[in-house]
Amino acid sequence: MESPVRLTPSLRERVWGRTSLTPWYPDSEKPVGESWFLAERELPLLVKWIFTSERLSVQVHPDDLEDGPRGKTEMWHILEADPGATIAMGFREPVTRERLWEATRTGEVERLMNWVPVKPGETYFIPAHTVHAIGAGIVLCEIQQNSDVTYRLWDYGRPREIHVEKAVPIAELGVHPGASHPVPVGTDTDELVRCKYFVTELISLKEGDSFVPAPEKSQLWICLDGVGAIGGEGYQPGEVWLLPESGDQPAIVPDYASRFLRTYVPAL
């Protein structure tokens, strides 16, 4: 049986990041905005931890074959949120492309966005072409297609490149449906998101359980809380584990009650 692999976190400095990273990592002298979990080989999915102290840019991502072979559909699972913390997805009401062009010049795009308050445990699905932004005071887990192509529409006056000519033509102009609704698919499992790029489940295990998953492509187990062992190797919160794609699978055995996000690429 192949052994599971603990992915290596790579901390990325960001202007909108934060220095307080506990309990996930030691605090930092410089603002860390993202932690990317990387494998020795490139995977079709990328898991990130995102830490915010300011709003991220208003942005949009292309779909497959629009700016390279792979687009960027993603999801967010909220881990921490300060009182009043918000995210934006889509618009408060449908807009025309002409109005969006003008709004990117005046900054009105920020006001046109549908900013909603968030709380830990909520999940949001962000398909490619969705105009979106993450607000301040949030820690979230992002699961995405492994692509880093981003078009910014607005960045609050920060001196970074804006990509209006690429962003506006592909932007979805309607209203986003809001938070995803978990669907129970087993005694301990809720399905949070299902699309052609990834399926993500929330799995809650009790002390003494032994859970052996089915093999899946690019199967990643993201520990939210609890400690125990995966294939005999100790896990703890904030870690991401890659499981074998075929053959016998390692057992997940909690020493204490544990919660995971399990994500994988579904068979077509």
ZALOTI-607844 format. One record per residue: x, y, z negated of N, C-alpha, C in turn; residue in one letter. Coordinates in pm, whole numbers, plus 50000, padded with zeros to 5 digits. Atoms other than C-alpha are relative to their C-alpha. Layout:
<sites>
    n.X    n.Y    n.Z   ca.X   ca.Y   ca.Z    c.X    c.Y    c.Z  rest
      X      Y      Z      X      Y      Z      X      Y      Z     A
...
</sites>
This chain:
<sites>
    n.X    n.Y    n.Z   ca.X   ca.Y   ca.Z    c.X    c.Y    c.Z  rest
  50084  49880  50000  50000  50000  50000  50088  50125  50000     M
  49928  49874  50000  50130  50344  50093  49966  50079  49874     E
  50020  49920  50120  50174  50580  49801  49936  50134  50037     S
  50050  49864  49978  49980  50906  49771  50115  50099  49988     P
  49895  49898  49998  50182  51223  49825  49948  50128  49937     V
  50032  49871  50060  50169  51529  49602  50055  50110  50091     R
  49956  49895  49909  50180  51830  49836  50072  50111  49924     L
  49917  49897  50060  50426  52110  49770  49933  50136  50013     T
  50056  49865  49990  50278  52452  49682  50105  50101  50043     P
  49912  49894  49952  50434  52746  49866  49932  50133  49970     S
  50062  49875  50044  50358  53079  49694  50036  50112  50098     L
  49981  49894  49901  50311  53377  49930  49966  50135  49938     R
  50023  49864  50051  50349  53740  49827  49902  50073  50093     E
  50098  49924  49922  50056  53959  49940  49974  50133  49928     R
  50022  49868  50058  49982  54329  49887  49877  50000  49910     V
  50125  50006  50078  49638  54237  49749  50003  49890  49893     W
  49990  50111  50094  49766  53954  49528  50008  50046  49856     G
  49992  49968  50142  49820  53941  49152  50119  49933  49937     R
  49885  50056  50070  50094  53869  48903  49958  49897  49896     T
  50052  50097  50097  49875  53675  48657  49943  49879  50074     S
  50038  50119  49923  49848  53321  48796  49959  49884  49909     L
  50039  50107  50092  49767  53121  48482  49851  49969  50017     T
  49922  50114  50047  49656  52849  48434  50065  49920  50112     P
  49956  50081  49886  49759  52738  48782  50152  49999  50014     W
  49855  49986  49984  50118  52869  48790  50052  50096  49894     Y
  49944  49895  50084  50358  53072  48577  49975  50138  50061     P
  50019  49864  49950  50300  53447  48604  50119  50043  50084     D
  49899  49958  49903  50496  53628  48875  50031  50148  49982     S
  49965  49858  50002  50685  53958  48885  49943  50072  50120     E
  50054  49941  49877  50558  54019  49239  49858  49946  50023     K
  50138  50044  49980  50193  53998  49352  49991  49880  50096     P
  50021  50121  49921  50117  53647  49475  49853  49995  50042     V
  50137  50004  49950  49809  53622  49696  49955  49862  50041     G
  50038  50131  49948  49821  53267  49828  50101  49894  49957     E
  49916  50118  50015  49956  52923  49753  49957  49902  50108     S
  50027  50096  49893  49976  52700  50060  50054  49864  49957     W
  49959  50135  50034  49991  52324  50005  50044  49929  50128     F
  49938  50044  49875  50227  52179  50265  50050  49856  49988     L
  49949  50136  49990  50315  51826  50374  50124  50000  50090     A
  49882  50010  49914  50627  51704  50553  49962  50006  50147     E
  50050  49988  49864  50419  51673  50870  49882  50097  50001     R
  50114  49907  49991  50162  51922  50997  49869  49923  49998     E
  50131  50061  50011  49811  51825  50898  49897  50086  50073     L
  50104  49919  49936  49491  51934  51076  49929  50093  49904     P
  50062  49916  50102  49370  52085  50746  50107  50064  49913     L
  49911  49929  50091  49534  52339  50519  49918  50041  49878     L
  50062  49958  50126  49445  52394  50153  50081  50114  49942     V
  49935  49885  50064  49519  52727  49986  49930  50032  49868     K
  50053  49927  50115  49472  52882  49644  50014  50147  50035     W
  49995  49856  49972  49387  53254  49686  49973  50077  49870     I
  50008  49917  50121  49439  53510  49406  49987  50146  50044     F
  50019  49863  49952  49304  53865  49453  49992  50101  49885     T
  50016  49885  50089  49344  54197  49270  49941  50118  50075     S
  50061  49899  49914  49219  54407  49564  49921  49927  50108     E
  50073  50059  49888  48986  54352  49856  50096  49962  50112     R
  49929  50038  49878  49127  54160  50151  49938  50073  50118     L
  50050  49934  49880  49087  54304  50499  49869  49938  50047     S
  50114  50052  49926  48761  54271  50688  50056  49935  50126     V
  49931  50075  49896  48855  54004  50939  49910  49895  50062     Q
  50071  50106  49930  48743  53734  51178  50104  49909  50063     V
  49908  50097  49940  48902  53419  51320  49941  49945  50129     H
  50049  50061  49876  48879  53274  51671  49967  49853  49983     P
  50032  50143  49996  48745  52930  51756  50107  49928  50083     D
  49906  50079  49922  48934  52648  51928  50014  50055  50141     D
  49965  49964  49862  49106  52742  52257  49980  50147  50033     L
  50016  49857  49973  49036  53115  52218  50130  50078  49981     E
  49868  49939  50020  49385  53204  52094  50094  49890  49952     D
  49924  50118  50037  49572  52876  52094  49909  49879  49991     G
  50080  50122  49999  49460  52515  52068  49904  49987  49883     P
  50080  50020  50119  49316  52541  51717  49949  50133  49948     R
  50059  49882  50062  49076  52799  51577  50007  49990  49849     G
  49997  50002  50146  49000  52866  51213  49858  50011  49944     K
  50119  50011  50082  48682  52750  51049  50046  49966  49860     T
  49951  50018  50137  48711  52757  50670  49882  49994  49902     E
  50096  49994  50110  48529  52726  50338  50071  50050  49876     M
  49946  49951  50127  48574  52884  49996  49924  49934  49886     W
  50060  50048  50124  48512  52723  49658  50051  50089  49888     H
  49962  49899  50099  48509  52983  49380  50045  49930  49872     I
  49943  50056  50123  48731  52892  49082  49987  50096  49882     L
  50013  49896  50102  48733  53219  48887  49945  50125  50067     E
  50053  49874  49948  48547  53547  48930  49977  50096  49885     A
  50024  49896  50099  48562  53864  48724  49855  50047  50010     D
  50136  49945  49990  48226  54022  48637  49990  50101  50113     P
  50021  49910  49888  48094  54196  48946  50082  49968  50124     G
  49919  50035  49883  48340  54025  49184  49910  49959  50116     A
  50083  50024  49883  48206  54000  49539  50083  49947  50117     T
  49944  50034  49870  48276  53849  49879  49902  50049  50106     I
  50086  49955  49890  48139  53954  50218  50006  49900  50112     A
  50012  50091  49886  48014  53732  50498  49888  50053  50089     M
  50102  49949  49912  47831  53864  50802  49952  50138  49956     G
  50049  49864  50019  47616  54176  50789  49868  49999  49923     F
  50125  49988  50075  47327  54301  50576  49880  49982  50092     R
  50101  50019  49896  47122  54307  50896  50074  49993  50133     E
  49929  50013  49873  47205  54227  51260  50045  50136  50054     P
  49946  49878  49941  47422  54487  51434  50029  49975  50146     V
  49960  50012  49861  47500  54556  51796  50152  50003  50009     T
  49855  49997  49983  47849  54512  51933  50050  50143  50012     R
  49961  49859  49986  47856  54881  52019  50012  50067  49863     E
  49991  49941  50134  47782  54978  51658  50120  49946  49924     R
  49885  50057  50067  48048  54739  51534  50129  50067  50047     L
  49883  49928  49947  48305  54902  51765  50015  50134  49927     W
  49994  49869  50063  48217  55243  51620  50032  49988  49852     E
  49981  50016  50145  48209  55114  51261  50144  49967  49965     A
  49859  50029  50027  48567  54987  51289  50085  50126  50007     T
  49925  49875  49992  48680  55339  51374  49975  50090  49880     R
  50037  49909  50108  48496  55514  51091  50013  49937  49861     T
  49999  50069  50128  48524  55248  50818  49861  49959  49954     G
  50136  50039  50038  48146  55201  50813  49983  49849  49996     E
  50012  50145  49998  48206  54832  50879  49998  49942  49860     V
  49998  50047  50138  48280  54789  50509  49861  50009  49937     E
  50135  49983  50056  47931  54920  50424  49897  49914  50072     R
  50094  50085  49925  47760  54716  50697  50006  49854  49954     L
  49983  50138  50043  47897  54393  50550  49906  49965  49887     M
  50085  50048  50107  47683  54182  50320  50087  49951  49885     N
  49920  50033  50118  47875  54189  49990  49910  49935  49895     W
  50083  50072  50097  47739  53933  49741  50085  49963  49878     V
  49927  50042  50120  47838  53861  49380  50020  49850  49999     P
  49968  50143  50002  48002  53524  49319  50029  49956  49857     V
  49967  50058  50129  48054  53292  49025  50068  49866  50022     K
  49928  50127  49984  48271  52984  48965  49904  49885  50031     P
  50078  50117  49960  48144  52663  49123  49925  50017  50129     G
  50071  49978  49874  47987  52825  49429  50091  49970  50119     E
  49929  50033  49877  48086  52723  49782  49941  50080  50115     T
  50042  49922  49883  48072  52930  50101  50070  49946  50124     Y
  49949  50052  49873  48117  52801  50457  50013  50116  50097     F
  49968  49886  49914  48281  53045  50699  50042  49947  50138     I
  49961  50046  49867  48266  52924  51062  50082  50107  50074     P
  49932  49907  49911  48496  53080  51321  49898  50099  50056     A
  50081  49888  49949  48357  53416  51448  49924  50072  49889     H
  50068  49932  50110  48213  53504  51102  50087  50114  49949     T
  49929  49887  50059  48319  53853  50994  49991  49987  49847     V
  49998  50030  50144  48425  53821  50629  50111  50075  49929     H
  49897  49941  50087  48627  53958  50339  49983  49945  49860     A
  50000  50044  50139  48720  53849  49988  50029  50120  49912     I
  49983  49886  50088  48685  54100  49707  50104  49977  49893     G
  49901  50005  50109  48904  54172  49405  49949  49914  49885     A
  50034  50070  50123  48913  53966  49087  49949  49859  50020     G
  50047  50133  49965  48869  53623  49242  50118  49904  50013     I
  49913  50113  49965  49055  53292  49246  49912  49898  50069     V
  50079  50098  49927  48929  53048  49506  50090  49899  50069     L
  49935  50101  49917  49025  52732  49689  49945  50011  50140     C
  50039  49992  49859  49021  52771  50065  50043  49873  50071     E
  49972  50115  49914  49000  52469  50295  49972  50043  50142     I
  50012  49942  49867  49055  52550  50660  50066  49911  50104     Q
  49917  50051  49891  49166  52433  50999  50140  50058  49984     Q
  49862  49956  50020  49543  52457  50997  50042  50096  50111     N
  49970  49893  49906  49569  52784  51186  50012  50128  49921     S
  49982  49874  50072  49685  53129  51076  49970  50119  50089     D
  50036  49892  49908  49529  53339  51355  49888  50082  49937     V
  50095  49910  50066  49352  53637  51198  49994  50131  50077     T
  50020  49869  49939  49203  53947  51360  49939  50093  49895     Y
  50052  49905  50097  49158  54243  51124  49916  50107  50071     R
  50083  49890  49952  48874  54489  51183  50016  50126  49915     L
  49989  49886  50091  48935  54711  50878  50088  49960  49883     W
  49908  50034  50109  49202  54728  50607  50012  50113  49899     D
  50010  49900  50108  49100  55024  50384  50116  50099  50003     Y
  49891  49904  49989  49381  55245  50514  50138  49944  49972     G
  49866  50059  50019  49663  55001  50434  50074  49998  50134     R
  49924  49989  49874  49945  55030  50691  50032  49864  50062     P
  49981  50129  49934  49891  54695  50861  49927  50003  50134     R
  50055  50003  49864  49804  54605  51218  49851  49964  49998     E
  50142  50027  49980  49437  54611  51321  49982  49943  50140     I
  50013  50075  49875  49309  54388  51602  49858  50014  50057     H
  50139  49976  49963  48978  54550  51700  49970  49946  50140     V
  50026  50041  49862  49016  54470  52070  49977  49849  50012     E
  50021  50144  50001  49033  54098  51990  49884  49960  49910     K
  50097  50040  50102  48801  54093  51691  49856  50026  50041     A
  50139  49962  49974  48490  54277  51808  49935  49910  50106     V
  50067  50082  49899  48425  54070  52124  49957  49861  49953     P
  50035  50136  50044  48414  53740  51930  49915  50000  49873     I
  50067  49995  50130  48239  53861  51613  49855  49957  50011     A
  50142  50033  50016  47910  53698  51515  49932  50121  49937     E
  50059  49872  50038  47672  53992  51471  49881  49988  49906     L
  50121  50022  50078  47403  53836  51254  50025  49992  49850     G
  50001  50012  50145  47329  53758  50891  50047  49860  49961     V
  49948  50129  50046  47522  53481  50713  49899  49936  49905     H
  50100  50064  50085  47305  53219  50534  50032  49999  49851     P
  49968  49994  50142  47491  53257  50203  50063  49872  49949     G
  49932  50112  50064  47614  52996  49957  49947  49867  50052     A
  50039  50136  49962  47613  52628  50053  49926  49935  49884     S
  50076  50072  50102  47376  52397  49867  50053  49857  49991     H
  49946  50136  50014  47536  52079  49728  49893  49894  50027     P
  50089  50112  49969  47383  51754  49854  50054  49876  49930     V
  49951  50122  50065  47411  51450  49624  50014  49885  50100     P
  49976  50114  49911  47566  51158  49813  50048  49879  49923     V
  49958  50111  50085  47657  50933  49521  49982  50039  49855     G
  50019  49976  50143  47643  50901  49145  50086  50115  49950     T
  49906  49900  50049  47946  51124  49095  50039  50101  50107     D
  49952  49927  49885  47963  51300  49431  49892  50089  50061     T
  50084  49907  49926  47805  51610  49589  50075  50042  50126     D
  49941  49949  49877  47870  51699  49951  49978  50151  50007     E
  50006  49855  49999  47950  52071  49973  49993  50056  50142     L
  49993  49950  49862  48030  52121  50342  50022  49881  50091     V
  49974  50098  49894  48011  51904  50653  49997  50073  50133     R
  49992  49946  49865  48126  52024  50995  50091  49907  50079     C
  49920  50090  49918  48319  51871  51283  50148  50003  49963     K
  49859  49987  50036  48650  51989  51135  50033  49939  49865     Y
  49975  50058  50132  48615  51875  50774  49869  49975  49927     F
  50105  50026  50099  48388  51726  50512  50064  50025  49864     V
  49949  49976  50135  48431  51846  50154  49895  49959  49898     T
  50086  50049  50108  48284  51680  49846  50055  50046  49866     E
  49962  49978  50138  48288  51764  49476  49978  49870  49925     L
  50007  50129  50068  48367  51448  49278  50033  50020  49852     I
  49983  49989  50145  48327  51434  48899  50019  49861  49942     S
  49967  50130  50057  48491  51141  48720  50011  50009  49849     L
  49995  50005  50146  48462  51040  48357  50127  49928  49954     K
  49887  50070  50061  48740  50926  48128  49978  49849  50010     E
  50009  50145  49988  48810  50560  48201  49946  49950  50131     G
  50044  50041  49867  48658  50558  48550  50120  49954  50083     D
  49900  50034  49900  48850  50402  48838  49933  50011  50135     S
  50066  49969  49873  48754  50546  49176  50097  49971  50113     F
  49918  50032  49883  48892  50397  49497  49928  50050  50124     V
  50070  49942  49885  48799  50609  49800  50018  49917  50125     P
  49983  50058  49868  48746  50489  50154  50112  50075  50073     A
  49897  49928  49922  49033  50569  50393  49936  50098  50097     P
  50046  49896  49910  48984  50887  50594  50120  50073  50059     E
  49893  49922  49938  49189  51106  50827  50028  50125  49919     K
  49957  49880  50071  49387  51376  50646  49921  50019  49871     S
  50078  49995  50124  49221  51293  50313  50082  50066  49888     Q
  49934  49921  50103  49316  51548  50048  49914  50004  49875     L
  50067  49992  50129  49226  51536  49679  50057  50120  49925     W
  49963  49872  50061  49233  51877  49508  49950  49998  49856     I
  50039  50012  50142  49235  51860  49128  49961  50138  49946     C
  50049  49876  50061  49022  52134  48970  50021  50001  49850     L
  49972  50011  50143  49045  52012  48612  50009  49853  49961     D
  49978  50136  50048  49137  51705  48409  50141  49952  50029     G
  49871  50065  49974  49444  51481  48398  49976  49851  50008     V
  50010  50144  49982  49502  51121  48491  50104  49955  50100     G
  49903  50055  49906  49671  50917  48762  49933  49971  50134     A
  50038  50038  49863  49641  50872  49138  50105  49900  50047     I
  49904  50102  49960  49801  50545  49243  50113  49985  49900     G
  49899  50012  50104  49986  50539  48911  50083  50124  49977     G
  49926  49875  50016  50126  50893  48953  49911  50103  49932     E
  50079  49906  50077  50012  51160  48708  49956  50121  50081     G
  50051  49878  49937  49791  51445  48834  49958  50099  49893     Y
  50046  49895  50090  49693  51777  48676  49933  50109  50084     Q
  50071  49897  49925  49485  52083  48770  50093  50083  50088     P
  49923  49918  49907  49603  52284  49068  50084  49921  50098     G
  49923  50083  49906  49759  51990  49253  49912  49952  50114     E
  50066  50055  49881  49670  51861  49599  50076  49874  50042     V
  49942  50130  49967  49729  51498  49695  49951  49953  50137     W
  50033  50058  49869  49741  51343  50043  50000  49849  49987     L
  50013  50145  50008  49616  50985  50062  50029  49936  50134     L
  49975  50069  49873  49705  50723  50325  49875  50002  50089     P
  50114  49994  49907  49486  50732  50637  49941  49862  50030     E
  50052  50134  49974  49444  50354  50653  50052  49906  49891     S
  49955  50100  50096  49484  50041  50447  49941  50022  49861     G
  50047  49989  50137  49433  49999  50075  50025  50141  49946     D
  49991  49864  50054  49370  50324  49891  50036  49996  49851     Q
  49965  49994  50142  49513  50429  49555  49877  50032  49916     P
  50109  49972  50094  49277  50436  49257  50026  50133  49930     A
  49995  49879  50081  49200  50766  49087  49945  49964  49863     I
  50035  50045  50135  49194  50696  48711  50020  50117  49904     V
  49985  49886  50092  49122  50992  48477  50033  49956  49857     P
  49981  50013  50145  49266  51007  48127  49896  50082  49925     D
  50107  49914  50051  49014  51285  48064  49908  50032  50118     Y
  50095  49966  49894  48704  51391  48257  50066  50095  50101     A
  49930  49927  49895  48822  51529  48591  49904  50035  50113     S
  50076  49960  49882  48677  51717  48887  50097  50026  50115     R
  49920  49985  49879  48815  51711  49240  49915  50054  50114     F
  50051  49982  49865  48743  51857  49577  50070  49896  50086     L
  49945  50097  49906  48789  51576  49828  49963  50048  50139     R
  50027  49955  49865  48824  51687  50188  50072  49911  50100     T
  49941  50084  49896  48897  51499  50510  49940  50037  50135     Y
  50049  49978  49864  48851  51510  50887  49906  49886  50035     V
  50095  50109  49972  48537  51318  50983  50026  49935  50134     P
  49993  50070  49872  48530  51057  51256  49895  50059  50093     A
  50094  49944  49903  48365  51189  51572  49915  49890  50061     L
</sites>
